[in-house]
Amino acid sequence: MENKYEVVKALLKEQLLSSAIKPGEKLPSIRAATELWSCSKNTAIRAYQELEKEHLIYSVPKSGYYAVLRTSPSKQTAADWIDFSSASPDADVMPYKDFQHCLNRAIELYEDHLFSYSDPQGFFTLRRALEGHLANSQIFAPPSQICVVSGAQQALHVLASMPFPNGKAAVLVEQPSFQGMLRSLDLLGVTTLGIERTMDGIDLDELERHFRNNHIKFFYTVPRFHNPLGASYTQEQKMRIAKLAEKYDVYIVEDDYLADMDPDEKADPIYSYDQAGKVVYVKSFSKIMLPGLRLASVVLPTSLMETFRLFKASSDSSTAALSQAALELYLNCGMYDHHASLVRDRYRLRMQQLAECSKHLLPPQIDFRIGVGGIFARMSIPEEIDLHDLITSLYQQQVRVTSTEHNYLRTFRRENGLRISIIQTDSAKIEKGIQIVANTIEGLLEQKHTSRLQVIDWI
Ligand SMILES: Cc1ncc(COP(=O)(O)O)c(C=O)c1O
């Protein structure tokens, strides 16, 4: 190595990779580094900048440099199980250490402000950070239009319960749809109508009929990486939904719970096509970060903000201040974007692996279309298979799956299906798990076939 900065960089890198410098730990200050390695200030700065470019460390303004790398071993307890059912982020990709650092810094910076009630709409400084963050996804809104909430679930519950300026009362949902929203609508006794959604989208003429003929307050949609389908709308479909909302004075509640996982940078949300202030945009931070923080943001048209604020404040007074302050630091120091790209790449590879294994291993009767990202895919199961038998048999072989039956309204025709989540898996588990699913389905189909032949024989 010719340059001194390369020597310093190599020494530090070795310490980071061997965990001699632990994740989240502060690195020596520039001044300390010059003394430690008998080098100039410029050499130390260059070495740190190079390590930052490799995402091994990150800088916190006015504080210094910190180690990013996570080296904790995967949880051994669940090693024998293949979990295709979980919606909670993989513990191995959760940014505990980095966030722990942000929590500590938040306490130092905000002191006692963190331990009293605060603005129900959220810290102004966090909303300002969110303004910049959301602008990267074509959501342009000032802090006055942004509300920080205790998870997307709270936003959905509040929106389902509050009156809207269009004076209408029913809610239209995709079928299937996110179970948490269906539960809120059910508990609140809201009249709920359904419209079928498939991997190709919805019938937009039917959507128009609903908007025209029914008393729809809002249409709840998960345009990107739908839960449980994993499907996304095309730009054209999103544009047309925004137009219909304007034409018929129906609001759209756009749940973008996996916004940062989209490899397609041009996939803009419905909100970006809204010319008439009809779209409410909800973005959760649970799937990229830590669901236990209970943090999400909502962008509301001005006409809805006052009522939303009132209903939200009545349910929690204010969102946890410590979580808010830590998220603000996490966004501002660039850690969020770095972590999001790491999670996006990891989950995308798993979805690719799922698509490849399924193509080779599943029997032809199984309809299993997989999106290009996200975390979920819906496997259609032939009606002749009893879903309960399938799930029980898989469980006995240590494979967990979830039925999609709770993703439907009671009044809507339910399709026999499983939601497959890759969030708690890895490449080996995906391959092994899909092989077990394939064998079990084939076994159950074979049983049905044999018992049918026996009946025919007997007749
Ligand atoms: C589509 C969808 N929306 C919202 C949520 C809830 O997110 P949060 O943890 O922010 O309440 C989930 C959780 O899985 C989800 O799948």
The ligand as a Gaussian input file, in Angstrom:
#p B3LYP/6-31G(d) Opt

LIG

0 1
 C      -50.403000      -3.516000       4.321000
 C      -50.044000      -3.157000       5.746000
 N      -50.378000      -1.953000       6.206000
 C      -50.089000      -1.588000       7.466000
 C      -49.432000      -2.440000       8.332000
 C      -49.185000      -2.017000       9.748000
 O      -47.995000      -1.314000       9.887000
 P      -47.545000      -0.694000      11.278000
 O      -46.645000      -1.669000      11.946000
 O      -46.845000       0.581000      10.898000
 O      -48.767000      -0.419000      12.097000
 C      -49.046000      -3.701000       7.880000
 C      -48.355000      -4.646000       8.775000
 O      -48.006000      -5.747000       8.419000
 C      -49.370000      -4.082000       6.558000
 O      -49.048000      -5.297000       6.073000

